[in-house]
């Protein structure tokens, strides 16, 4: 996951979500210390699930994402299966619990 897949519009986000069986969005803000500290941990977890496509969205680049996806804080982690939201975590994420949830969804979706 060295090359970041960044999305810059609602249309790009919708296209990404609906064109991947397993799609994961990491939504953050530029000056968010929690967002920056959590990202490497989330990338490490997601590396264990190669069929999940990951994309990044900055609220600063897509300010209307907050209303579109009902986002009230940052970071927000959303996992979709066939375009449907199946997991959402926000702000303070417990990595081990997050990994367990993703793992269950990953194997059920296969």
C-alpha positions in Angstrom: 0.0 0.0 0.0 2.8 2.4 -0.7 0.9 4.2 -3.5 -2.0 6.1 -1.9 -5.3 5.9 -3.7 -6.6 9.4 -2.9 -10.1 10.5 -3.8 -11.1 14.1 -4.4 -14.8 14.2 -5.0 -18.1 12.6 -4.0 -18.3 11.1 -7.5 -14.9 9.5 -7.2 -15.8 8.1 -3.8 -19.1 6.7 -5.1 -17.4 5.2 -8.1 -14.7 3.6 -5.9 -17.2 2.1 -3.4 -19.5 0.7 -6.1 -16.8 -0.7 -8.3 -15.0 -2.9 -5.7 -16.4 -5.9 -4.0 -14.6 -4.9 -0.8 -13.9 -1.2 -0.5 -12.4 0.6 2.5 -12.3 4.4 3.0 -9.9 6.1 5.4 -11.3 9.6 6.0 -9.1 12.1 7.8 -8.3 15.8 8.2 -5.0 17.5 7.6 -4.3 18.8 11.1 -5.6 15.8 12.9 -3.0 14.1 15.1 -5.2 11.1 15.8 -5.6 10.6 12.0 -1.9 10.7 11.4 -1.1 8.4 14.3 -3.7 5.8 13.4 -3.0 5.6 9.7 0.1 3.3 9.8 -1.7 0.9 12.2 -4.7 0.7 9.9 -2.5 0.2 6.8 -0.8 -2.6 8.6 -4.1 -4.3 9.4 -5.4 -3.8 5.9 -2.2 -5.3 4.4 -3.4 -8.6 5.9 -6.6 -8.5 3.7 -5.3 -8.1 0.1 -8.7 -8.3 -1.5 -9.9 -5.1 0.3 -9.3 -2.0 -1.9 -8.3 1.0 0.2 -8.7 4.7 -0.6 -8.1 7.9 1.3 -10.3 11.0 1.6 -9.3 14.2 3.2 -12.2 16.2 4.6 -10.2 19.3 3.6 -10.3 18.3 -0.1 -13.9 17.1 -0.1 -15.7 19.2 2.6 -19.1 18.0 1.5 -18.2 14.4 2.4 -19.2 15.1 6.0 -22.9 15.6 5.0 -22.8 12.9 2.3 -21.6 10.2 4.7 -22.8 11.6 8.0 -19.3 12.2 9.3 -19.0 14.2 12.6 -15.4 13.6 13.5 -12.1 12.4 12.1 -10.7 9.9 11.4 -13.5 7.7 10.1 -12.9 4.2 8.8 -15.7 2.7 6.6 -15.7 -0.8 5.1 -18.1 -1.6 2.2 -19.2 -4.9 0.8 -20.8 -4.6 -2.7 -21.5 -0.9 -2.1 -23.1 -1.4 1.3 -21.5 0.0 4.5 -20.9 -2.9 6.9 -18.4 -1.4 9.3 -17.7 2.1 10.6 -15.2 3.1 13.2 -14.5 6.7 14.2 -12.0 8.8 16.2 -10.4 6.5 18.7 -10.2 3.0 17.2 -9.0 0.0 19.1 -6.8 -1.7 16.5 -7.2 -5.3 17.7 -11.0 -5.1 17.9 -11.0 -3.4 14.5 -8.9 -6.2 13.0 -11.2 -8.8 14.4 -14.2 -7.1 12.9 -12.6 -6.7 9.5 -11.4 -10.4 9.6 -15.0 -11.6 10.2 -16.4 -9.5 7.4 -13.6 -10.4 5.0 -14.2 -14.2 5.4 -17.9 -13.9 5.3 -17.7 -11.8 2.1 -15.6 -14.4 0.3 
